[in-house]
Amino acid sequence: MFRNKFLVVLLVALAALALTACGSSATPTPAPTALPPTATPLPPTPTAVPSPTPITLTDGLGHTITLAKPAQRIVSLAPSITESLFAIGAGKQVVARDDNSKYPPEAAKLPSIGTLWNGLPLEAILAQKPDLVIAAEIISPDQVKQMQDAGLTVFWQANPKDFDGLYKNLQDLAVLTGHEKEASVLITDLKQRVNTIEDILGEAKDEPLVFYELDASTDPSNPWTSGPNTFISYTIKMAKGRNAGDVLDKPWAQISVEKLVELNPDIILLADAPYGVTPEKVAQRAGWDAIKAVKDGKVYPFDPNLLSVPGPRLVDGLETLAVILHPDIFCAAKFTQRLEQNLVAPVCQP
Amino acid sequence: MSKRLSSAFVLHLALLTLAVTLSVLMGAVPIPLRDVLRVALARLQGAPPPADIPSYTATILFQLRLPHTALMLLTGSALGVSGAAYQGIFRNPLADPYLLGVASGAGLGAVAVLAWNPSPALGGMFLLPAAAFGGGVLTVLVVYLLARVNGHVPTTALILAGVAIGSLTAALTSFLMLRSEDTLHRALVYLFGGAPLSGWKPVLAVLPYWLAGTAVLLLSGHALNVLQFGEEQAQQLGLAVGRAKVVILAAASLTAAAAVAFAGIIGFVGLVAPHIARLLWGEDYRRLVALSLLGGAIMLLLADLLARILLAPQSLPVGIVTALFGAPFFLWVLQRTKRHGGMR
């Protein structure tokens, strides 16, 4: 039967090819086909109500959770969730965070249950005696099940694909913590800022091509960037720009410097600036000086937390992008004063 | 001779008991010994845990630590016993359970599932271990079929085929990992070892393969001894060499595949546990296999304990700890044996 060794080798090779084709044509982690979470809206708890009504909410994985009252001992498993909780005024109800949650500074003072890179630190989470664990997309459904099996109540939120998704996530957190009023104020403010930017962007005459560099440390001639269908791509488009990474076929992928030279972006944003990458170092990379952005000196450091952490600071990200992409319109003080100055100064006062 | 042997077994069992006890008592969250005893007592009596003990104590002990300890015990012993068998068949001190591609095949299976990323409804949390197991077993099968010449399987051919297929699967694994960057970190967690799944289900899943494999291997001691004379000699001494090789390798590979399916790829234990047993208690496979079983379990339990408490609440990948601490310990045993004139 297996007399012909070459046949076996051929079969193995074919099987291997099939396996890789199967693996590589896989779509990236699909956003769960979310039934929009249904919230039984709570009237804001006035001071004299004796017994609160239970909270029922369906999360991004379709699990419906019920809390007798707003969660008081929350363990947050993602920086975006921690940020959002503090932003809606629920900071005091958070008892522990994951290691990466360092914003705002009050959050960094909370005990950490460790990082998530080597699996769930279940013991540490259990030891905090939480009444609610809130997880983001980085936690897989298997891990959610593990936590549920250990007796924990888990609420899972998908990363937002657009600003409406952000507002909905904030709204859900508000319901879970009993801070609907603050959240409503925050969301209105965020929406207003976004609308203001969008209105003024109507005056913008050009759509600069932007290269958003995530990481070039491993291979400067094949830097990592954000591809299509990422929040970064979406926000660059909103800021009336074009994302160079949109030519790729995966959300996170490498682009060769040859392709980059061919595309010739107008602006380069260094999201790896916190790791020591500077515009000067970029200019020294072989072949990069042929790119328009490098020639024009339009290589700027960027704070990746503004666009990678799906929390309220995404709006800061949009505003910062607007300044960088359209300095002629947005360099006025009223737009730049609330933003990180080290990001807008190189653009507005070169 | 037999007094020395029985003391060896007693020592191993004592160490194993110690390792198991420590593994249950210690972990990311400090739990006082009194609480452990009271909760255990309450559980034995069928009563609910005492009210003044934090509620998480019972959960941590019975749902996390106890099954995890059991899994590490099964995995470590599987790797030890499998390593002894491989070293016996190949008569090569560098042989370990991954020689014929079990680890690289399991890694490919696991990463393929992660890259494909099917909906959770499809097999749920057992899909990855099942794929890893299947990948490991399939790879060894392919290696075996490739190495077969006229009905028998020369060991050289096995090693060469194993190396070649192992390289192929490793390359495919790397390729898949780079293509699906969003699952890269989960893939690495598996490849460095560490058993991310908690609870009793993984233990129950591994148990049948463990029982079948270790039973066969524990009974293969005599055959392995005879094989040490060389295959031709062994054949003349009356051993059905071809069949013995296939049966022993199949059992060893199956056991190793079950071990890595849930625990990830843990290196060093399969290589070193048999060597330590050999250096201290000699080359007789009838006891070497059993001592490797116990030794492998002790090694992995202690390494896993260190992995969990060194940087608590963070846990290190076990595969890194086994090498980091196993290597110096092994060198110490080597030195000691050399000094006492044990090496030829």
Interface residues (C-beta under 8 A of the other chain):
Chain A: F2 K5 V8 V9 V12 A16 L19 T20 C22 G23 S24 A26 T27 P28 T29 P30 D99 S112 I113 G114 T115 W117 N118 G119 L120 P121 L122 E123 A124 L126 A127 K129 S140 P141 D142 Q143 K145 Q146 D149 A150 G151 K250 P251 W252 A253
Chain B: G27 A28 V29 P54 S55 Y56 T59 I60 Q63 L64 L108 V111 A112 A115 W116 N117 P120 G124 M125 V142 L145 L146 R148 I165 L168 L172 F175 L176 R179 S180 E181 D182 T183 H185 R186 V189 F192 G194 P196 L197 S198 G199 A312 P313 Q314 S315 L316 P317
